[in-house]
Amino acid sequence: MARPLASFHLVVTIAVLLTVLGLVMVLSSSSVGAVAAAGSAYGLFTSQVIFAVLGMVIFYIALQIPVRLMRRFAFPAFAFSVVLLVLVLIPGIGTVSQGTRGWFVIAGISLQPAEIAKITLAVWGAHLLASRRGENSTLREMLVPLVPAALLVTGLIVLQPDLGTTVSIVIIVIALLWFAGLPLKVFLGIVGTAATLAVILALTAGYRSQRVRAFFNPGDDPQGAGYQARQAKFSLADGGLWGRGLGQSRAKWSYLPNAHNDFIFAIIGEELGFLGGVAVIGLFGLFAYVGLRIAMRSADPFLRLFTATATTWIIGQAFINIGYVVGLLPVTGLQLPLVSAGGTSTATTLLMFGLIANAARHEPEAIAALHAGQDGRFARLLRLRKPEAYRTGRSSAARTVAARQPRARAAAPERSARPASGGGGSRTRKPQVPNERQRGAAQDRRGSAGRTEPREGTGRARRAQPAREPARGRQQTNRTTRGSNGRSGERGNRR
């Protein structure tokens, strides 16, 4: 970890390992269902490979994006994702899948705009809060317009309805406000409000309330709402310590619904055992450490805020997925990042990994090493551009000066209204008029030299200060002095 590019290499390694593991487990868990549906065991696996390759291309593009370009197009990208969320709700444009109208089907390829909205919200929120950072930022500037925009996105996703993506949006907003330095009382109030709204949403809709009741009373409906959670526990128990072996799962034979998607961690525990599950958790734990390390070492406030938020979002989603598979949380439908089947989710998660890797290359030590030629074979092979060092922009300095000006204006009347020292009461200071002596001194400074005659009203004769002269004038003065002393000189000191 002492090497300058250690964080960058770890992020790339974790992304590749999770993607490869996901492809292997998707093939293993979906083969039986794919044969029954389409007659080929590689149907869903082929689609997943295509999106994984597309995600790797997006990962490479994310490594090349300059930070200033990312911040410039943050709000237009967010606005575009909001438009997509509106369009997907229109019948005939959006497609219903698994009870959710949240998909676009273009040329046989399904796209989920809610996944794009999560990324654009994180980038734009980090840009907004980083631009308004500092001691002079008010609570209103931190909350508006971020919170209203997040509520708009959340409302559009609830209308689909999609509980899992709603939880992801809440995680992103809470992480943004926490790492931006929101006061603790206000932060706890927002978290409490979000928890209250989550409980209300969970108890209003039919399928959500069934999942909550199945979590608290798993034995009430073992063949209905609690069926998936019970089968997932059976799969984990069947795997034991070492697992049944890769491809030897029993639950994927139509015993566990959505085994390739929401409950793929149960298949990992069954085929790879307890050690395989711990290895997956260890990869996500290592990613949490590396992501927060990048955030702490970054000099750019935008990269610090964005990297910490993206890391919290990915780790939170993984924790929720593993939590409801093992029975610690109610089933929400959140996927395991880079492991569960899902083309749009895989591509967008690789985009987030690419942006985090880009932030790792912007660490001060990494920038110095890259500009010194220590980029390594991997960077030279990919022809990665060298990152630019962070510099405080003029806009932030201008905001600081503008914030200080009202304070200076408010302090100016107080200074002018103070009584003079030694006086009594509320006596005001009179404007000073220059006397005769001061006016004479000013005239002498503007060009007079030598001695001045006594002025009327000054009291006595005074000697004016000699004005500064150029080098030639000083040489003439030296000659005059030598002449007055009787030495070789043509001019004397005339009076």
RAVENQUI-V740863 format. One record per residue. PSI is psi as a letter, one per 40 degrees, with the letter a starting at -180 (* if undefined). NEAR is the number of other ideal C-beta (glycine too) atoms within 10 Angstrom. D_LAST is the distance of its C-alpha to the last C-alpha in Angstrom with 1 decimal. Layout:
psi=<PSI,PSI>
near=<NEAR,NEAR>
d_last=<D_LAST,D_LAST>
//
This chain:
psi=<e,e,i,d,f,d,d,d,d,d,d,d,d,d,d,d,d,d,d,d,d,d,d,d,d,d,d,d,d,e,d,d,d,d,d,d,d,e,e,h,e,e,c,d,d,d,d,d,d,d,d,d,d,d,d,d,d,d,d,d,d,d,d,e,h,i,d,d,d,d,d,d,e,d,d,d,d,d,d,d,d,d,d,d,d,d,d,e,e,h,h,d,d,i,h,h,h,f,e,h,g,f,i,h,h,h,f,e,h,h,h,h,d,d,d,d,d,d,d,d,d,d,d,d,d,d,d,d,d,d,d,f,i,i,d,e,h,i,d,d,d,d,d,h,e,d,d,d,d,d,d,d,d,d,d,d,d,d,e,d,i,g,d,d,d,d,d,d,d,d,d,d,d,d,d,d,d,d,e,e,f,i,i,d,d,d,d,d,d,d,d,d,d,d,d,d,d,d,d,d,d,d,e,d,i,d,d,d,d,d,d,d,d,d,d,d,g,d,e,d,g,d,e,b,d,e,d,d,d,d,d,d,d,d,d,d,d,d,d,a,d,e,i,e,i,h,e,f,i,d,d,e,f,e,d,h,i,f,d,e,c,d,f,d,d,d,d,d,d,d,d,e,a,d,d,d,d,d,d,d,d,d,d,d,d,d,d,d,d,d,d,d,d,d,d,d,e,i,d,h,d,d,d,d,d,d,d,d,d,d,d,d,d,d,d,d,d,d,d,d,d,d,d,e,d,e,e,e,i,i,h,e,e,h,i,h,h,e,d,i,h,h,d,d,d,d,d,d,d,d,d,d,d,d,d,d,d,d,d,d,e,e,i,d,d,d,d,d,d,d,e,e,e,f,d,i,d,d,d,d,d,e,f,h,i,h,i,i,i,h,h,h,i,d,d,d,d,d,d,d,d,d,d,d,d,d,d,d,d,d,d,d,d,d,d,d,e,i,i,i,h,e,i,h,a,f,h,i,h,i,h,h,h,h,a,d,d,d,d,d,d,d,d,d,d,e,e,i,i,a,i,i,i,h,i,h,e,d,d,i,i,i,h,i,h,h,i,h,i,i,d,d,d,d,d,d,d,d,d,d,d,d,d,d,e,e,i,h,i,d,i,i,g,h,*>
near=<8,5,13,19,20,16,26,27,15,20,26,19,14,20,24,15,16,23,22,12,20,26,18,17,27,27,21,24,30,25,20,16,19,21,13,11,11,11,8,12,16,15,16,22,21,11,19,23,16,14,21,19,12,16,24,17,12,20,23,15,12,18,21,13,14,13,19,11,10,20,20,11,16,22,16,11,17,22,12,15,21,18,10,19,22,14,12,23,14,9,8,5,13,21,15,11,12,10,11,20,17,27,19,16,12,8,4,6,13,16,17,23,25,26,22,20,26,26,20,21,27,27,23,24,25,29,22,23,24,18,18,16,18,13,6,14,16,9,10,7,16,20,14,12,12,21,15,9,19,19,13,14,23,21,11,23,26,17,14,22,17,22,23,18,27,23,21,26,23,19,23,24,23,20,22,27,23,16,20,23,14,19,11,9,8,13,15,11,12,18,14,10,10,16,11,10,15,16,11,9,17,17,11,11,13,7,12,19,14,16,21,15,17,22,18,8,11,16,8,11,14,13,7,10,20,20,16,21,23,17,18,27,16,16,26,22,10,17,26,13,8,11,20,16,12,14,13,12,28,13,23,24,11,10,13,25,14,19,29,26,20,25,26,28,26,30,27,30,29,30,25,24,20,14,13,22,21,13,14,23,14,10,19,20,13,15,24,17,14,24,28,16,18,28,21,11,19,23,14,21,19,24,26,21,25,32,31,23,28,27,24,22,25,22,20,19,24,25,17,23,25,21,16,23,26,16,15,11,16,19,28,22,22,25,24,28,25,28,28,24,26,25,21,21,25,29,22,22,31,26,19,26,28,24,25,27,24,26,29,28,23,24,26,14,14,24,18,12,17,22,13,9,9,13,17,15,7,12,17,10,8,12,8,19,13,11,19,13,11,17,8,11,11,8,9,15,10,10,17,14,10,10,13,11,10,10,10,9,9,9,10,10,9,8,7,9,10,11,12,10,6,6,10,7,5,8,10,10,12,7,4,7,7,10,10,12,13,11,12,17,16,11,12,18,13,8,7,16,13,10,10,16,6,10,14,6,8,13,10,6,10,16,9,15,11,12,13,8,12,7,6,8,12,11,11,11,13,11,13,14,12,15,16,14,9,8,8,6,15,6,11,12,11,7,6>
d_last=<83.0,80.0,79.7,77.2,79.9,82.6,82.6,82.9,85.8,87.6,87.4,88.8,91.5,92.6,92.7,94.9,97.2,97.8,98.4,100.9,102.6,102.8,104.4,107.0,107.9,108.0,110.5,112.6,112.6,113.1,115.7,118.7,117.6,116.5,119.9,121.6,119.4,118.8,121.1,118.2,116.5,113.2,112.5,110.0,108.7,107.8,105.9,104.0,103.1,101.8,99.5,98.4,97.5,95.6,93.9,92.8,91.3,89.5,88.4,86.8,85.0,83.7,82.1,80.2,78.9,75.1,74.1,71.9,74.9,77.2,75.0,74.4,78.1,79.2,79.7,81.3,83.8,84.5,85.1,87.4,89.5,89.9,91.2,93.7,94.8,95.6,97.5,99.6,101.1,102.4,106.1,106.7,103.3,103.3,106.3,108.1,108.6,110.0,109.6,105.9,104.6,101.6,102.2,101.6,104.2,102.9,105.2,107.0,103.9,103.1,99.5,98.4,95.3,94.9,94.0,91.2,90.0,89.7,87.2,85.1,84.9,83.7,81.0,79.8,79.9,77.8,75.3,75.1,74.6,72.2,70.0,70.0,69.5,67.0,66.5,65.8,69.1,71.5,75.3,75.9,73.9,76.0,79.3,78.8,79.8,81.2,84.0,85.2,85.3,87.3,89.7,90.2,91.1,93.3,95.2,95.9,97.2,99.3,101.0,102.2,103.1,101.6,101.2,99.9,97.0,96.1,95.8,93.5,91.2,91.1,90.2,87.3,85.8,86.1,84.6,81.6,80.9,81.4,79.1,76.5,76.2,78.1,78.3,81.5,83.1,82.6,83.9,87.0,87.6,87.5,89.8,92.2,92.3,93.0,95.8,97.3,97.2,98.7,101.6,102.2,102.3,104.6,107.1,107.1,108.2,111.7,111.0,108.0,109.9,112.7,110.4,109.0,112.6,113.7,110.9,111.8,115.6,116.3,120.0,120.6,120.6,120.8,122.1,119.6,116.0,116.0,117.7,114.6,113.1,116.4,116.9,113.4,114.1,117.4,115.7,113.2,116.0,118.0,115.2,115.1,112.8,113.1,114.2,117.2,115.5,113.5,115.6,118.2,117.3,120.2,118.2,117.1,120.8,120.3,120.2,116.4,115.0,111.6,111.8,109.5,106.9,106.3,108.5,107.7,106.6,110.2,111.3,108.7,110.0,113.6,113.2,110.5,111.3,109.1,107.0,106.2,105.2,102.9,101.3,100.5,99.0,97.0,95.5,94.4,93.0,91.1,89.7,88.6,86.7,85.1,84.1,82.4,80.7,79.3,78.1,76.4,74.7,73.4,69.7,70.4,71.4,73.8,75.6,75.9,77.4,79.7,81.0,81.8,83.6,85.6,86.7,87.8,89.7,91.6,92.4,93.4,95.7,97.3,97.8,99.4,101.8,102.8,103.1,105.6,107.6,108.1,108.8,105.6,104.5,106.3,106.7,103.8,104.2,100.9,101.2,100.2,97.1,97.8,101.3,103.3,104.6,102.5,100.7,97.8,97.2,97.1,94.7,92.3,92.3,91.5,88.6,87.3,87.7,85.8,82.9,82.9,82.9,80.0,78.1,79.0,77.3,74.1,73.7,70.4,72.2,74.5,71.7,70.0,73.2,74.1,70.8,71.2,74.5,76.8,78.7,82.1,85.1,86.0,82.7,82.7,86.3,85.6,82.2,80.5,76.9,74.2,73.0,69.4,67.4,66.9,63.4,62.4,62.3,59.7,62.2,62.6,58.9,58.7,61.6,59.8,56.6,58.7,60.6,57.5,56.0,58.6,57.8,54.1,54.8,57.2,54.7,51.8,53.5,54.2,50.6,49.5,52.3,51.5,50.4,47.0,46.9,47.4,48.8,52.4,54.9,54.2,50.8,48.9,45.3,43.1,40.7,37.1,34.6,31.0,29.1,25.8,23.9,25.7,25.0,21.3,21.4,23.6,21.2,18.4,20.9,21.9,18.6,15.5,12.8,9.9,10.2,12.5,13.3,16.7,19.6,22.8,25.4,23.4,23.4,20.1,16.6,16.6,14.6,15.7,17.5,16.0,18.4,20.6,19.8,22.3,22.8,21.0,17.8,18.2,18.8,15.6,13.7,16.0,15.3,11.5,12.5,15.1,13.0,10.9,14.4,15.7,18.1,19.2,16.6,15.6,12.0,9.3,6.4,3.8,0.0>
//
